[in-house]
Amino acid sequence: MQVFMQDLARGAFTYAPPMLDDLSRAMEIDRRYSDLGLGLVDGSVIALAEGLGIRRIATRDVRHFAAVRLRDGSSFELVIHPSDPDRS
């Protein structure tokens, strides 16, 4: 976690808190993909990515993020990390 926080502080990742419009879109995404059980967190990540024009995300949640299509019909480019990043 410490390495991640250092990377975040140096600007290696985009950090953006969701706005109210993002939360509305997150709930819409969760309803659309109700069979996946995305929830508010995954829905918020997807809504933020759409709003920021981000298509490449780092995740270990391949099941959810590979299944979702963005508003424009495109899918995410997933960067998959090791299952235990502290051991790499």
CYANA upper distance limits for C-alpha pairs under 8 A (distance plus 0.5 A):
  1 MET  CA      5 MET  CA      6.72
  2 GLN  CA      6 GLN  CA      6.71
  3 VAL  CA      7 ASP  CA      6.67
  4 PHE  CA      8 LEU  CA      6.60
  5 MET  CA      9 ALA  CA      6.60
  6 GLN  CA     10 ARG  CA      6.78
  7 ASP  CA     11 GLY  CA      6.86
  7 ASP  CA     12 ALA  CA      5.73
  7 ASP  CA     13 PHE  CA      7.50
  8 LEU  CA     12 ALA  CA      6.06
  8 LEU  CA     13 PHE  CA      5.93
  8 LEU  CA     14 THR  CA      8.05
  8 LEU  CA     15 TYR  CA      8.04
 16 ALA  CA     48 LEU  CA      7.94
 18 PRO  CA     22 ASP  CA      5.96
 18 PRO  CA     23 LEU  CA      6.96
 18 PRO  CA     44 SER  CA      7.26
 18 PRO  CA     48 LEU  CA      7.08
 19 MET  CA     23 LEU  CA      6.92
 20 LEU  CA     24 SER  CA      6.83
 21 ASP  CA     25 ARG  CA      6.76
 22 ASP  CA     26 ALA  CA      6.48
 22 ASP  CA     44 SER  CA      6.99
 22 ASP  CA     47 ALA  CA      6.01
 22 ASP  CA     48 LEU  CA      6.78
 22 ASP  CA     51 GLY  CA      8.35
 23 LEU  CA     27 MET  CA      6.74
 23 LEU  CA     40 LEU  CA      8.32
 23 LEU  CA     44 SER  CA      6.70
 23 LEU  CA     47 ALA  CA      8.07
 24 SER  CA     28 GLU  CA      6.82
 25 ARG  CA     29 ILE  CA      6.64
 25 ARG  CA     43 GLY  CA      8.13
 25 ARG  CA     44 SER  CA      8.15
 25 ARG  CA     47 ALA  CA      6.34
 26 ALA  CA     30 ASP  CA      6.65
 26 ALA  CA     40 LEU  CA      6.76
 26 ALA  CA     42 ASP  CA      8.33
 26 ALA  CA     43 GLY  CA      4.66
 26 ALA  CA     44 SER  CA      5.30
 26 ALA  CA     45 VAL  CA      8.39
 26 ALA  CA     46 ILE  CA      7.60
 26 ALA  CA     47 ALA  CA      6.00
 27 MET  CA     31 ARG  CA      6.69
 27 MET  CA     39 GLY  CA      8.33
 27 MET  CA     40 LEU  CA      7.16
 27 MET  CA     43 GLY  CA      7.11
 28 GLU  CA     32 ARG  CA      6.67
 29 ILE  CA     33 TYR  CA      6.67
 29 ILE  CA     43 GLY  CA      6.31
 29 ILE  CA     47 ALA  CA      8.32
 30 ASP  CA     34 SER  CA      6.14
 30 ASP  CA     37 GLY  CA      7.47
 30 ASP  CA     38 LEU  CA      6.08
 30 ASP  CA     39 GLY  CA      6.29
 30 ASP  CA     40 LEU  CA      7.61
 30 ASP  CA     43 GLY  CA      6.31
 33 TYR  CA     37 GLY  CA      7.47
 33 TYR  CA     38 LEU  CA      7.51
 33 TYR  CA     68 VAL  CA      8.12
 34 SER  CA     38 LEU  CA      7.54
 36 LEU  CA     64 HIS  CA      7.21
 38 LEU  CA     42 ASP  CA      6.03
 38 LEU  CA     43 GLY  CA      6.70
 38 LEU  CA     64 HIS  CA      7.28
 39 GLY  CA     43 GLY  CA      6.52
 40 LEU  CA     44 SER  CA      6.31
 41 VAL  CA     45 VAL  CA      6.81
 42 ASP  CA     46 ILE  CA      6.76
 42 ASP  CA     64 HIS  CA      8.47
 43 GLY  CA     47 ALA  CA      6.60
 44 SER  CA     48 LEU  CA      6.47
 45 VAL  CA     49 ALA  CA      6.56
 46 ILE  CA     50 GLU  CA      6.70
 46 ILE  CA     70 LEU  CA      8.21
 47 ALA  CA     51 GLY  CA      6.73
 48 LEU  CA     52 LEU  CA      6.55
 49 ALA  CA     53 GLY  CA      6.30
 49 ALA  CA     54 ILE  CA      5.20
 49 ALA  CA     55 ARG  CA      7.15
 50 GLU  CA     54 ILE  CA      6.79
 50 GLU  CA     55 ARG  CA      8.17
 50 GLU  CA     70 LEU  CA      7.27
 50 GLU  CA     71 ARG  CA      7.91
 55 ARG  CA     75 SER  CA      7.81
 55 ARG  CA     76 PHE  CA      5.44
 55 ARG  CA     77 GLU  CA      6.39
 56 ARG  CA     76 PHE  CA      6.26
 56 ARG  CA     77 GLU  CA      5.06
 56 ARG  CA     78 LEU  CA      6.35
 56 ARG  CA     79 VAL  CA      7.52
 57 ILE  CA     76 PHE  CA      7.45
 57 ILE  CA     77 GLU  CA      6.95
 57 ILE  CA     78 LEU  CA      5.85
 57 ILE  CA     79 VAL  CA      6.41
 58 ALA  CA     78 LEU  CA      6.43
 58 ALA  CA     79 VAL  CA      4.98
 58 ALA  CA     80 ILE  CA      6.47
 58 ALA  CA     81 HIS  CA      7.54
 59 THR  CA     78 LEU  CA      7.21
 59 THR  CA     79 VAL  CA      6.76
 59 THR  CA     80 ILE  CA      6.10
 59 THR  CA     81 HIS  CA      7.16
 60 ARG  CA     80 ILE  CA      6.18
 60 ARG  CA     81 HIS  CA      6.68
 60 ARG  CA     82 PRO  CA      8.41
 60 ARG  CA     83 SER  CA      7.80
 61 ASP  CA     65 PHE  CA      6.87
 62 VAL  CA     66 ALA  CA      5.95
 62 VAL  CA     78 LEU  CA      8.06
 62 VAL  CA     80 ILE  CA      8.31
 63 ARG  CA     67 ALA  CA      6.96
 64 HIS  CA     68 VAL  CA      7.15
 65 PHE  CA     76 PHE  CA      7.43
 65 PHE  CA     78 LEU  CA      8.24
 66 ALA  CA     75 SER  CA      7.50
 66 ALA  CA     76 PHE  CA      7.20
 66 ALA  CA     78 LEU  CA      8.01
 67 ALA  CA     75 SER  CA      8.47
 68 VAL  CA     75 SER  CA      7.08
 68 VAL  CA     76 PHE  CA      8.39
 69 ARG  CA     73 GLY  CA      5.77
 69 ARG  CA     74 SER  CA      6.06
 69 ARG  CA     75 SER  CA      5.43
 69 ARG  CA     76 PHE  CA      8.12
 70 LEU  CA     74 SER  CA      5.94
 70 LEU  CA     75 SER  CA      6.53
 70 LEU  CA     76 PHE  CA      8.37
 81 HIS  CA     85 PRO  CA      7.34
 82 PRO  CA     88 SER  CA      7.96
 84 ASP  CA     88 SER  CA      7.72
